[in-house]
Amino acid sequence: MATITATLAPAMGNSQRGRNPYMVEQVVDLTANSIAPGDVVQCITVPANTKILAAGFQVTSSATMNTGTNATATLGTDADADEYVTAFDIDGAADNAYAPSVTVSADVVLATADTLDLTLAGDGASFTAGEIRVYAVMMDVSALGEMEAAEVSRDQA
């Protein structure tokens, strides 16, 4: 089992002071980077002090393995590998099918940076087709800091 980082989307978001939720997505081509059943594909970088409001994936092109027809995928973080999606059949799914999201078991705010990971399983040795779009809606929940303007010497005169 390998951890694939070649498809990892960098941390991103918005910079306005009021903060809003934002969506990040990453498309994973299962035939690239020697991805195989048993691998963990790091898909989206989650910055420290970020709440994952929702996450999931869409099978944009049904997966095919070199042998076997039992490919599945889960979606989660280091804390819980199937926090958002559990064992979805990616080779039996129709193109553009969304994996059903599970009810999140806890209020997930990551105090340290982490990644949203796609964990693959199945009997085949490799994938010969397939593409998955992983998405997450996140929000920076770190302290906003002082919201009042700092006084400068010209304000004192």
KOLZAFI-434632 format. One record per residue (C-alpha): residue in one letter; x, y, z. Coordinates in steps of 0.001 Angstrom, whole numbers, padded with zeros to 6 digits, always signed. Layout:
AXYZ ...
This chain:
M+000000+000000+000000 A+001387+003362-001034 T+000470+006923-000136 I+000129+008945-003331 T+000823+012684-002994 A+001214+013593-006689 T-002454+014620-006947 L-002550+016651-003718 A-004278+020027-004102 P-002567+022832-002160 A-004212+024682+000708 M-006413+027521-000504 G-009289+029645+000597 N-010339+033228+000833 S-008589+036069+002580 Q-011402+038379+003585 R-011617+039221+007269 G-015190+037995+007786 R-014461+034515+006446 N-016806+032430+004352 P-017055+028748+003542 Y-015241+027796+000357 M-015172+024728-001867 V-012042+022905-003013 E-011965+020056-005511 Q-009382+017739-006992 V-009768+015230-009822 V-007948+011916-009351 D-007151+009913-012502 L-006909+006321-011271 T-004618+005344-014163 A-001993+007988-013289 N+000833+007792-010748 S+000662+003980-010483 I-002434+004189-008270 A-003583+000717-007213 P-006141-000834-004845 G-004784-000529-001313 D-003309+002923-001931 V-004167+006089-000022 V-004411+009110-002338 Q-003939+012447-000570 C-006360+014703-002442 I-006933+018017-000673 T-004745+019913+001767 V-006698+021029+004830 P-005008+023956+006617 A-004724+024109+010404 N-007739+025547+012260 T-010112+024593+009470 K-013555+023067+009843 I-014610+020627+007138 L-018293+021450+006678 A-018902+018731+004072 A-016862+016411+001873 G-017504+013723-000692 F-016637+012436-004117 Q-018142+011900-007543 V-017203+009023-009840 T-016813+011021-013059 S-015678+007924-014985 S-016360+004430-013635 A-013302+002567-012367 T-012022-000591-014013 M-009342-002851-012541 N-007104-005223-014486 T-008882-008113-012685 G-011869-008250-010354 T-014976-006110-010062 N-014994-005098-006429 A-013224-001726-006310 T-014336+000535-003468 A-013218+003878-002062 T-013546+005664+001272 L-012925+009333+002084 G-011565+010744+005324 T-008586+012211+007161 D-005772+010721+009235 A-008128+010732+012227 D-010848+008657+010511 A-010274+007138+007055 D-014008+006878+006283 E-015340+009961+008078 Y-017141+011280+004959 V-017699+008296+002621 T-017574+004589+003501 A-016830+001784+001013 F-018517+003158-002110 D-018477+000821-005141 I-016469+002811-007703 D-016422+000188-010453 G-020155-000519-010252 A-021139+003154-010111 A-022545+004928-013142 D-020496+007772-014583 N-021105+011030-012671 A-022572+009207-009644 Y-022042+010829-006247 A-020968+008670-003326 P-023434+009003-000450 S-021914+010989+002402 V-022171+009554+005888 T-023272+011477+008953 V-020101+012891+010427 S-019446+011264+013798 A-017900+014339+015419 D-017479+018063+014971 V-014344+018030+012826 V-012037+021022+013268 L-008453+020219+012401 A-006087+021952+014814 T-003101+020984+012658 A-002796+020764+008894 D-003940+017472+007381 T-005139+016033+004089 L-008437+014674+002840 D-007595+011152+001662 L-009191+008731-000773 T-008477+005121+000293 L-008899+002528-002440 A-009584-001197-002098 G-010181-004155-004419 D-008736-007437-005662 G-007086-006139-008845 A-003438-005156-009092 S-004035-001857-010893 F-006671+000397-012407 T-007091+000491-016177 A-009743+003247-016179 G-011510+005600-013832 E-011620+009153-012549 I-012907+010513-009242 R-013606+014142-008325 V-013055+014746-004607 Y-014571+017886-003087 A-014764+019580+000304 V-016499+022636+001703 M-014288+024140+004392 M-014008+027240+006546 D-011118+028841+008396 V-012204+029090+012039 S-009002+030523+013520 A-009278+033690+015610 L-009997+036793+013563 G-007667+038880+015677 E-008144+042498+016619 M-010758+044101+014392 E-010147+047712+015478 A-007795+049946+013566 A-004454+050604+015212 E-003783+054210+016211 V-000794+055912+014621 S+001057+059102+015554 R-000923+061272+013114 D-004103+060329+015055 Q-002581+061766+018230 A-002052+065286+016915 
